[in-house]
Each structure stands twice: as C-alpha cells, then as structure tokens.
C-alpha cells in the first residue's frame, strides 16, 4: 500500500481558506473527500497517474461521486 501521500492532508478550503479534514476515502477508486473544518464545504480529490491527489471539485453535498 502506498499511503505515503495519505498522511499529508494539507489542503485549504476554496471558500474560506480553512484547513480540511478527511471525510471519506476510497483507495480502490483513488478518491477522497475532504471537509472544511470551518464551513463544512466538501472537497473532492482524485488520484492522478503520479499518485498525487488532485482537487476535482468542491460542493455542499457529500455524494457528488455517486452521480
Ligand atoms: Zn471552508
């Protein structure tokens, strides 16, 4: 398992700039959801070819992936 990057949950909310905390992660699909600790905005990350987490979108609901 390559969880090297999993520990660096360094992200900033696109809305208010506060730090993010892990909400949900799916290593099988290479997806991760982070939530803002202040305003609760969800940030959707996807793993790219190099194993780096890339912010795809942000939204108020946590089930955007399931659509
Ligand atoms: Zn925020």
PDB file of the backbone (N, CA, C, O) and the ligand in Angstrom, with CONECT records:
HET     ZN  A 101       1
ATOM      1  N   UNK A   1       0.835  -1.198   0.000  1.00  0.00           N
ATOM      2  CA  UNK A   1       0.000   0.000   0.000  1.00  0.00           C
ATOM      3  C   UNK A   1       0.871   1.249   0.000  1.00  0.00           C
ATOM      4  O   UNK A   1       1.836   1.362   0.757  1.00  0.00           O
ATOM      5  N   UNK A   2       0.519   2.139  -0.832  1.00  0.00           N
ATOM      6  CA  UNK A   2       1.280   3.376  -0.878  1.00  0.00           C
ATOM      7  C   UNK A   2       0.473   4.488  -0.222  1.00  0.00           C
ATOM      8  O   UNK A   2      -0.247   5.232  -0.887  1.00  0.00           O
ATOM      9  N   UNK A   3       0.607   4.581   1.063  1.00  0.00           N
ATOM     10  CA  UNK A   3      -0.132   5.603   1.781  1.00  0.00           C
ATOM     11  C   UNK A   3       0.778   6.754   2.164  1.00  0.00           C
ATOM     12  O   UNK A   3       0.559   7.462   3.147  1.00  0.00           O
ATOM     13  N   UNK A   4       1.800   6.908   1.352  1.00  0.00           N
ATOM     14  CA  UNK A   4       2.767   7.959   1.603  1.00  0.00           C
ATOM     15  C   UNK A   4       2.089   9.330   1.605  1.00  0.00           C
ATOM     16  O   UNK A   4       2.337  10.178   2.461  1.00  0.00           O
ATOM     17  N   UNK A   5       1.228   9.504   0.612  1.00  0.00           N
ATOM     18  CA  UNK A   5       0.577  10.796   0.474  1.00  0.00           C
ATOM     19  C   UNK A   5      -0.630  10.942   1.390  1.00  0.00           C
ATOM     20  O   UNK A   5      -1.125  12.046   1.620  1.00  0.00           O
ATOM     21  N   UNK A   6      -1.091   9.811   1.907  1.00  0.00           N
ATOM     22  CA  UNK A   6      -2.315   9.844   2.693  1.00  0.00           C
ATOM     23  C   UNK A   6      -2.140  10.634   3.981  1.00  0.00           C
ATOM     24  O   UNK A   6      -3.107  11.145   4.546  1.00  0.00           O
ATOM     25  N   UNK A   7      -0.913  10.727   4.434  1.00  0.00           N
ATOM     26  CA  UNK A   7      -0.700  11.415   5.695  1.00  0.00           C
ATOM     27  C   UNK A   7      -0.692  12.922   5.538  1.00  0.00           C
ATOM     28  O   UNK A   7      -0.966  13.662   6.483  1.00  0.00           O
ATOM     29  N   UNK A   8      -0.377  13.362   4.344  1.00  0.00           N
ATOM     30  CA  UNK A   8      -0.291  14.800   4.143  1.00  0.00           C
ATOM     31  C   UNK A   8      -1.641  15.340   3.696  1.00  0.00           C
ATOM     32  O   UNK A   8      -1.868  15.604   2.515  1.00  0.00           O
ATOM     33  N   UNK A   9      -2.505  15.493   4.643  1.00  0.00           N
ATOM     34  CA  UNK A   9      -3.818  16.039   4.339  1.00  0.00           C
ATOM     35  C   UNK A   9      -3.774  17.556   4.378  1.00  0.00           C
ATOM     36  O   UNK A   9      -4.572  18.208   5.051  1.00  0.00           O
ATOM     37  N   UNK A  10      -2.849  18.080   3.661  1.00  0.00           N
ATOM     38  CA  UNK A  10      -2.716  19.524   3.653  1.00  0.00           C
ATOM     39  C   UNK A  10      -3.533  20.099   2.522  1.00  0.00           C
ATOM     40  O   UNK A  10      -3.171  19.990   1.350  1.00  0.00           O
ATOM     41  N   UNK A  11      -4.616  20.698   2.882  1.00  0.00           N
ATOM     42  CA  UNK A  11      -5.445  21.334   1.877  1.00  0.00           C
ATOM     43  C   UNK A  11      -6.112  22.545   2.484  1.00  0.00           C
ATOM     44  O   UNK A  11      -6.284  22.647   3.699  1.00  0.00           O
ATOM     45  N   UNK A  12      -6.476  23.445   1.626  1.00  0.00           N
ATOM     46  CA  UNK A  12      -7.167  24.633   2.123  1.00  0.00           C
ATOM     47  C   UNK A  12      -8.525  24.735   1.450  1.00  0.00           C
ATOM     48  O   UNK A  12      -8.673  24.433   0.266  1.00  0.00           O
ATOM     49  N   UNK A  13      -9.491  25.155   2.206  1.00  0.00           N
ATOM     50  CA  UNK A  13     -10.834  25.328   1.681  1.00  0.00           C
ATOM     51  C   UNK A  13     -10.825  26.387   0.577  1.00  0.00           C
ATOM     52  O   UNK A  13     -10.235  27.457   0.728  1.00  0.00           O
ATOM     53  N   UNK A  14     -11.488  26.069  -0.531  1.00  0.00           N
ATOM     54  CA  UNK A  14     -11.516  27.012  -1.638  1.00  0.00           C
ATOM     55  C   UNK A  14     -12.409  28.208  -1.314  1.00  0.00           C
ATOM     56  O   UNK A  14     -12.355  29.249  -1.969  1.00  0.00           O
ATOM     57  N   UNK A  15     -13.212  28.027  -0.306  1.00  0.00           N
ATOM     58  CA  UNK A  15     -14.169  29.068   0.049  1.00  0.00           C
ATOM     59  C   UNK A  15     -13.636  30.007   1.136  1.00  0.00           C
ATOM     60  O   UNK A  15     -13.560  31.221   0.944  1.00  0.00           O
ATOM     61  N   UNK A  16     -13.271  29.424   2.273  1.00  0.00           N
ATOM     62  CA  UNK A  16     -12.883  30.272   3.400  1.00  0.00           C
ATOM     63  C   UNK A  16     -11.402  30.160   3.753  1.00  0.00           C
ATOM     64  O   UNK A  16     -10.896  30.938   4.561  1.00  0.00           O
ATOM     65  N   UNK A  17     -10.700  29.184   3.144  1.00  0.00           N
ATOM     66  CA  UNK A  17      -9.264  29.092   3.363  1.00  0.00           C
ATOM     67  C   UNK A  17      -8.860  28.339   4.618  1.00  0.00           C
ATOM     68  O   UNK A  17      -7.681  28.300   4.967  1.00  0.00           O
ATOM     69  N   UNK A  18      -9.827  27.743   5.297  1.00  0.00           N
ATOM     70  CA  UNK A  18      -9.507  26.980   6.496  1.00  0.00           C
ATOM     71  C   UNK A  18      -8.947  25.618   6.126  1.00  0.00           C
ATOM     72  O   UNK A  18      -8.989  25.215   4.963  1.00  0.00           O
ATOM     73  N   UNK A  19      -8.427  24.917   7.112  1.00  0.00           N
ATOM     74  CA  UNK A  19      -7.832  23.607   6.846  1.00  0.00           C
ATOM     75  C   UNK A  19      -8.923  22.561   6.669  1.00  0.00           C
ATOM     76  O   UNK A  19     -10.045  22.716   7.150  1.00  0.00           O
ATOM     77  N   UNK A  20      -8.563  21.494   5.967  1.00  0.00           N
ATOM     78  CA  UNK A  20      -9.511  20.431   5.671  1.00  0.00           C
ATOM     79  C   UNK A  20      -9.208  19.201   6.496  1.00  0.00           C
ATOM     80  O   UNK A  20      -8.063  18.953   6.874  1.00  0.00           O
ATOM     81  N   UNK A  21     -10.249  18.433   6.772  1.00  0.00           N
ATOM     82  CA  UNK A  21     -10.044  17.161   7.440  1.00  0.00           C
ATOM     83  C   UNK A  21     -10.664  16.059   6.594  1.00  0.00           C
ATOM     84  O   UNK A  21     -11.576  16.300   5.804  1.00  0.00           O
ATOM     85  N   UNK A  22     -10.154  14.851   6.774  1.00  0.00           N
ATOM     86  CA  UNK A  22     -10.614  13.747   5.961  1.00  0.00           C
ATOM     87  C   UNK A  22     -12.053  13.374   6.293  1.00  0.00           C
ATOM     88  O   UNK A  22     -12.425  13.222   7.457  1.00  0.00           O
ATOM     89  N   UNK A  23     -12.841  13.232   5.251  1.00  0.00           N
ATOM     90  CA  UNK A  23     -14.232  12.849   5.444  1.00  0.00           C
ATOM     91  C   UNK A  23     -14.454  11.413   4.996  1.00  0.00           C
ATOM     92  O   UNK A  23     -15.091  10.619   5.689  1.00  0.00           O
ATOM     93  N   UNK A  24     -13.918  11.094   3.825  1.00  0.00           N
ATOM     94  CA  UNK A  24     -14.101   9.750   3.283  1.00  0.00           C
ATOM     95  C   UNK A  24     -12.996   9.476   2.273  1.00  0.00           C
ATOM     96  O   UNK A  24     -12.564  10.371   1.546  1.00  0.00           O
ATOM     97  N   UNK A  25     -12.548   8.230   2.237  1.00  0.00           N
ATOM     98  CA  UNK A  25     -11.508   7.896   1.277  1.00  0.00           C
ATOM     99  C   UNK A  25     -11.786   6.537   0.661  1.00  0.00           C
ATOM    100  O   UNK A  25     -12.226   5.610   1.342  1.00  0.00           O
ATOM    101  N   UNK A  26     -11.526   6.428  -0.636  1.00  0.00           N
ATOM    102  CA  UNK A  26     -11.723   5.176  -1.358  1.00  0.00           C
ATOM    103  C   UNK A  26     -10.461   4.900  -2.156  1.00  0.00           C
ATOM    104  O   UNK A  26     -10.270   5.437  -3.247  1.00  0.00           O
ATOM    105  N   UNK A  27      -9.606   4.059  -1.600  1.00  0.00           N
ATOM    106  CA  UNK A  27      -8.324   3.800  -2.260  1.00  0.00           C
ATOM    107  C   UNK A  27      -8.493   2.972  -3.520  1.00  0.00           C
ATOM    108  O   UNK A  27      -7.685   3.066  -4.444  1.00  0.00           O
ATOM    109  N   UNK A  28      -9.540   2.163  -3.561  1.00  0.00           N
ATOM    110  CA  UNK A  28      -9.785   1.343  -4.741  1.00  0.00           C
ATOM    111  C   UNK A  28     -10.035   2.214  -5.967  1.00  0.00           C
ATOM    112  O   UNK A  28      -9.511   1.959  -7.051  1.00  0.00           O
ATOM    113  N   UNK A  29     -10.835   3.230  -5.771  1.00  0.00           N
ATOM    114  CA  UNK A  29     -11.153   4.115  -6.884  1.00  0.00           C
ATOM    115  C   UNK A  29     -10.234   5.325  -6.933  1.00  0.00           C
ATOM    116  O   UNK A  29     -10.296   6.124  -7.867  1.00  0.00           O
ATOM    117  N   UNK A  30      -9.391   5.457  -5.933  1.00  0.00           N
ATOM    118  CA  UNK A  30      -8.496   6.598  -5.908  1.00  0.00           C
ATOM    119  C   UNK A  30      -9.223   7.903  -5.689  1.00  0.00           C
ATOM    120  O   UNK A  30      -8.943   8.912  -6.336  1.00  0.00           O
ATOM    121  N   UNK A  31     -10.156   7.863  -4.769  1.00  0.00           N
ATOM    122  CA  UNK A  31     -10.941   9.055  -4.490  1.00  0.00           C
ATOM    123  C   UNK A  31     -10.887   9.408  -3.018  1.00  0.00           C
ATOM    124  O   UNK A  31     -10.678   8.556  -2.155  1.00  0.00           O
ATOM    125  N   UNK A  32     -11.076  10.655  -2.768  1.00  0.00           N
ATOM    126  CA  UNK A  32     -11.006  11.112  -1.401  1.00  0.00           C
ATOM    127  C   UNK A  32     -11.873  12.358  -1.234  1.00  0.00           C
ATOM    128  O   UNK A  32     -11.920  13.225  -2.106  1.00  0.00           O
ATOM    129  N   UNK A  33     -12.541  12.421  -0.120  1.00  0.00           N
ATOM    130  CA  UNK A  33     -13.349  13.603   0.171  1.00  0.00           C
ATOM    131  C   UNK A  33     -12.826  14.251   1.445  1.00  0.00           C
ATOM    132  O   UNK A  33     -12.672  13.604   2.481  1.00  0.00           O
ATOM    133  N   UNK A  34     -12.560  15.536   1.337  1.00  0.00           N
ATOM    134  CA  UNK A  34     -12.120  16.295   2.496  1.00  0.00           C
ATOM    135  C   UNK A  34     -13.198  17.316   2.834  1.00  0.00           C
ATOM    136  O   UNK A  34     -13.884  17.844   1.959  1.00  0.00           O
ATOM    137  N   UNK A  35     -13.325  17.574   4.126  1.00  0.00           N
ATOM    138  CA  UNK A  35     -14.315  18.547   4.532  1.00  0.00           C
ATOM    139  C   UNK A  35     -13.656  19.696   5.268  1.00  0.00           C
ATOM    140  O   UNK A  35     -12.738  19.508   6.067  1.00  0.00           O
ATOM    141  N   UNK A  36     -14.142  20.874   4.981  1.00  0.00           N
ATOM    142  CA  UNK A  36     -13.608  22.062   5.641  1.00  0.00           C
ATOM    143  C   UNK A  36     -13.993  22.048   7.117  1.00  0.00           C
ATOM    144  O   UNK A  36     -15.134  21.754   7.473  1.00  0.00           O
ATOM    145  N   UNK A  37     -13.027  22.369   7.960  1.00  0.00           N
ATOM    146  CA  UNK A  37     -13.280  22.335   9.398  1.00  0.00           C
ATOM    147  C   UNK A  37     -14.091  23.538   9.852  1.00  0.00           C
ATOM    148  O   UNK A  37     -14.604  23.561  10.971  1.00  0.00           O
ATOM    149  N   UNK A  38     -14.205  24.523   8.994  1.00  0.00           N
ATOM    150  CA  UNK A  38     -14.913  25.721   9.406  1.00  0.00           C
ATOM    151  C   UNK A  38     -16.299  25.835   8.769  1.00  0.00           C
ATOM    152  O   UNK A  38     -17.296  25.972   9.478  1.00  0.00           O
ATOM    153  N   UNK A  39     -16.368  25.781   7.438  1.00  0.00           N
ATOM    154  CA  UNK A  39     -17.664  25.990   6.781  1.00  0.00           C
ATOM    155  C   UNK A  39     -18.306  24.690   6.317  1.00  0.00           C
ATOM    156  O   UNK A  39     -19.455  24.694   5.878  1.00  0.00           O
ATOM    157  N   UNK A  40     -17.577  23.571   6.408  1.00  0.00           N
ATOM    158  CA  UNK A  40     -18.182  22.285   6.081  1.00  0.00           C
ATOM    159  C   UNK A  40     -18.267  21.973   4.603  1.00  0.00           C
ATOM    160  O   UNK A  40     -18.939  21.018   4.214  1.00  0.00           O
ATOM    161  N   UNK A  41     -17.604  22.750   3.774  1.00  0.00           N
ATOM    162  CA  UNK A  41     -17.615  22.506   2.343  1.00  0.00           C
ATOM    163  C   UNK A  41     -16.823  21.238   2.007  1.00  0.00           C
ATOM    164  O   UNK A  41     -15.723  21.024   2.518  1.00  0.00           O
ATOM    165  N   UNK A  42     -17.393  20.417   1.150  1.00  0.00           N
ATOM    166  CA  UNK A  42     -16.730  19.179   0.755  1.00  0.00           C
ATOM    167  C   UNK A  42     -15.814  19.411  -0.440  1.00  0.00           C
ATOM    168  O   UNK A  42     -16.159  20.136  -1.373  1.00  0.00           O
ATOM    169  N   UNK A  43     -14.643  18.783  -0.395  1.00  0.00           N
ATOM    170  CA  UNK A  43     -13.683  18.896  -1.490  1.00  0.00           C
ATOM    171  C   UNK A  43     -13.398  17.502  -2.028  1.00  0.00           C
ATOM    172  O   UNK A  43     -13.023  16.599  -1.281  1.00  0.00           O
ATOM    173  N   UNK A  44     -13.579  17.343  -3.309  1.00  0.00           N
ATOM    174  CA  UNK A  44     -13.438  16.029  -3.933  1.00  0.00           C
ATOM    175  C   UNK A  44     -12.097  15.915  -4.646  1.00  0.00           C
ATOM    176  O   UNK A  44     -11.778  16.686  -5.551  1.00  0.00           O
ATOM    177  N   UNK A  45     -11.328  14.927  -4.207  1.00  0.00           N
ATOM    178  CA  UNK A  45      -9.988  14.731  -4.767  1.00  0.00           C
ATOM    179  C   UNK A  45      -9.930  13.412  -5.524  1.00  0.00           C
ATOM    180  O   UNK A  45     -10.604  12.441  -5.181  1.00  0.00           O
ATOM    181  N   UNK A  46      -9.111  13.409  -6.554  1.00  0.00           N
ATOM    182  CA  UNK A  46      -8.884  12.202  -7.316  1.00  0.00           C
ATOM    183  C   UNK A  46      -7.384  12.007  -7.470  1.00  0.00           C
ATOM    184  O   UNK A  46      -6.627  12.969  -7.601  1.00  0.00           O
ATOM    185  N   UNK A  47      -6.973  10.758  -7.451  1.00  0.00           N
ATOM    186  CA  UNK A  47      -5.557  10.459  -7.600  1.00  0.00           C
ATOM    187  C   UNK A  47      -5.188  10.466  -9.071  1.00  0.00           C
ATOM    188  O   UNK A  47      -5.873   9.851  -9.888  1.00  0.00           O
ATOM    189  N   UNK A  48      -4.119  11.152  -9.413  1.00  0.00           N
ATOM    190  CA  UNK A  48      -3.692  11.171 -10.807  1.00  0.00           C
ATOM    191  C   UNK A  48      -2.678  10.055 -11.055  1.00  0.00           C
ATOM    192  O   UNK A  48      -2.398   9.246 -10.170  1.00  0.00           O
ATOM    193  N   UNK A  49      -2.147  10.024 -12.247  1.00  0.00           N
ATOM    194  CA  UNK A  49      -1.240   8.942 -12.644  1.00  0.00           C
ATOM    195  C   UNK A  49       0.019   8.875 -11.777  1.00  0.00           C
ATOM    196  O   UNK A  49       0.649   7.824 -11.656  1.00  0.00           O
ATOM    197  N   UNK A  50       0.361   9.981 -11.195  1.00  0.00           N
ATOM    198  CA  UNK A  50       1.592  10.028 -10.401  1.00  0.00           C
ATOM    199  C   UNK A  50       1.330   9.794  -8.926  1.00  0.00           C
ATOM    200  O   UNK A  50       2.229   9.911  -8.093  1.00  0.00           O
ATOM    201  N   UNK A  51       0.082   9.462  -8.615  1.00  0.00           N
ATOM    202  CA  UNK A  51      -0.247   9.181  -7.231  1.00  0.00           C
ATOM    203  C   UNK A  51      -0.456  10.416  -6.385  1.00  0.00           C
ATOM    204  O   UNK A  51      -0.446  10.357  -5.155  1.00  0.00           O
ATOM    205  N   UNK A  52      -0.645  11.532  -7.060  1.00  0.00           N
ATOM    206  CA  UNK A  52      -0.871  12.773  -6.318  1.00  0.00           C
ATOM    207  C   UNK A  52      -2.364  13.088  -6.291  1.00  0.00           C
ATOM    208  O   UNK A  52      -3.076  12.874  -7.272  1.00  0.00           O
ATOM    209  N   UNK A  53      -2.813  13.589  -5.174  1.00  0.00           N
ATOM    210  CA  UNK A  53      -4.220  13.947  -5.052  1.00  0.00           C
ATOM    211  C   UNK A  53      -4.483  15.285  -5.713  1.00  0.00           C
ATOM    212  O   UNK A  53      -3.800  16.280  -5.470  1.00  0.00           O
ATOM    213  N   UNK A  54      -5.505  15.267  -6.562  1.00  0.00           N
ATOM    214  CA  UNK A  54      -5.848  16.472  -7.294  1.00  0.00           C
ATOM    215  C   UNK A  54      -7.271  16.883  -6.961  1.00  0.00           C
ATOM    216  O   UNK A  54      -8.182  16.055  -6.975  1.00  0.00           O
ATOM    217  N   UNK A  55      -7.458  18.132  -6.669  1.00  0.00           N
ATOM    218  CA  UNK A  55      -8.802  18.617  -6.378  1.00  0.00           C
ATOM    219  C   UNK A  55      -9.638  18.667  -7.654  1.00  0.00           C
ATOM    220  O   UNK A  55      -9.265  19.320  -8.629  1.00  0.00           O
ATOM    221  N   UNK A  56     -10.761  17.975  -7.634  1.00  0.00           N
ATOM    222  CA  UNK A  56     -11.622  17.937  -8.810  1.00  0.00           C
ATOM    223  C   UNK A  56     -12.730  18.978  -8.708  1.00  0.00           C
ATOM    224  O   UNK A  56     -12.976  19.749  -9.635  1.00  0.00           O
ATOM    225  N   UNK A  57     -13.391  18.975  -7.551  1.00  0.00           N
ATOM    226  CA  UNK A  57     -14.456  19.948  -7.368  1.00  0.00           C
ATOM    227  C   UNK A  57     -14.772  20.107  -5.896  1.00  0.00           C
ATOM    228  O   UNK A  57     -14.298  19.350  -5.048  1.00  0.00           O
ATOM    229  N   UNK A  58     -15.563  21.086  -5.623  1.00  0.00           N
ATOM    230  CA  UNK A  58     -15.988  21.330  -4.251  1.00  0.00           C
ATOM    231  C   UNK A  58     -17.489  21.550  -4.251  1.00  0.00           C
ATOM    232  O   UNK A  58     -18.048  22.113  -5.193  1.00  0.00           O
ATOM    233  N   UNK A  59     -18.128  21.104  -3.196  1.00  0.00           N
ATOM    234  CA  UNK A  59     -19.573  21.265  -3.154  1.00  0.00           C
ATOM    235  C   UNK A  59     -20.128  21.097  -1.755  1.00  0.00           C
ATOM    236  O   UNK A  59     -19.430  20.688  -0.828  1.00  0.00           O
ATOM    237  N   UNK A  60     -21.394  21.422  -1.631  1.00  0.00           N
ATOM    238  CA  UNK A  60     -22.037  21.377  -0.318  1.00  0.00           C
ATOM    239  C   UNK A  60     -22.566  19.991   0.038  1.00  0.00           C
ATOM    240  O   UNK A  60     -22.874  19.723   1.199  1.00  0.00           O
ATOM    241  N   UNK A  61     -22.673  19.118  -0.948  1.00  0.00           N
ATOM    242  CA  UNK A  61     -23.151  17.772  -0.650  1.00  0.00           C
ATOM    243  C   UNK A  61     -22.013  16.771  -0.773  1.00  0.00           C
ATOM    244  O   UNK A  61     -21.075  16.966  -1.546  1.00  0.00           O
ATOM    245  N   UNK A  62     -22.113  15.694   0.003  1.00  0.00           N
ATOM    246  CA  UNK A  62     -21.000  14.748   0.087  1.00  0.00           C
ATOM    247  C   UNK A  62     -21.127  13.593  -0.890  1.00  0.00           C
ATOM    248  O   UNK A  62     -20.260  12.719  -0.915  1.00  0.00           O
ATOM    249  N   UNK A  63     -22.186  13.562  -1.699  1.00  0.00           N
ATOM    250  CA  UNK A  63     -22.396  12.387  -2.548  1.00  0.00           C
ATOM    251  C   UNK A  63     -22.260  12.690  -4.034  1.00  0.00           C
ATOM    252  O   UNK A  63     -22.902  12.059  -4.873  1.00  0.00           O
ATOM    253  N   UNK A  64     -21.424  13.654  -4.340  1.00  0.00           N
ATOM    254  CA  UNK A  64     -21.252  14.029  -5.745  1.00  0.00           C
ATOM    255  C   UNK A  64     -20.639  12.911  -6.579  1.00  0.00           C
ATOM    256  O   UNK A  64     -20.896  12.819  -7.780  1.00  0.00           O
ATOM    257  N   UNK A  65     -19.834  12.067  -5.953  1.00  0.00           N
ATOM    258  CA  UNK A  65     -19.175  10.992  -6.680  1.00  0.00           C
ATOM    259  C   UNK A  65     -20.180   9.970  -7.192  1.00  0.00           C
ATOM    260  O   UNK A  65     -19.982   9.348  -8.236  1.00  0.00           O
ATOM    261  N   UNK A  66     -21.258   9.812  -6.440  1.00  0.00           N
ATOM    262  CA  UNK A  66     -22.185   8.737  -6.755  1.00  0.00           C
ATOM    263  C   UNK A  66     -23.064   9.024  -7.951  1.00  0.00           C
ATOM    264  O   UNK A  66     -23.802   8.143  -8.391  1.00  0.00           O
ATOM    265  N   UNK A  67     -23.011  10.193  -8.475  1.00  0.00           N
ATOM    266  CA  UNK A  67     -23.854  10.529  -9.627  1.00  0.00           C
ATOM    267  C   UNK A  67     -23.293   9.939 -10.915  1.00  0.00           C
ATOM    268  O   UNK A  67     -23.877  10.123 -11.983  1.00  0.00           O
TER     269      UNK A  67
HETATM  270 ZN    ZN A 101     -14.397  26.488   4.317  1.00  0.00          ZN
END
